[in-house]
Each structure stands twice: as C-alpha cells, then as structure tokens.
Amino acid sequence: TDEELIEWQTKFQERIALLQSKISKLERDAQDATTMSSFHSKDINDYIREAGKLQAEAE
C-alpha cells in the first residue's frame, strides 16, 4: 500500500541520513589524523635539525 511505501521511504531516508553523518565524521577524523601527522612530521624535522646543530657545535 501507499502507506507502507511511505513508511519504507521514511526509514530508508533516515538510514541514509545516519550513514551520511557517519561518513562525515569519518572524513573529519581522517582529516584530523592527516593534520596531526603533518604536525608530527614538522616536529621531527625540527628536532633532527636541532640535533644536527648541537652535534656540529659539539665537534
């Protein structure tokens, strides 16, 4: 019946909205991880340069 179809459509739309929300959260989490990785990479490079300077001064 039309009523059943409308009910199924509503449930389907709710499920789609929930999945879209989960996808958005995962995309934000992935972006956050990429950003943190970039920060850590920069920190590591800074520490390597600093260690190189200290080693050069010690020699």
Secondary structure, 3 states (H helix, E strand, C coil): CHHHHHHHHHHHHHHHHHHHHHHHHHHHHHHHHHHHHHHHHHHHHHHHHHHHHHHHHHC
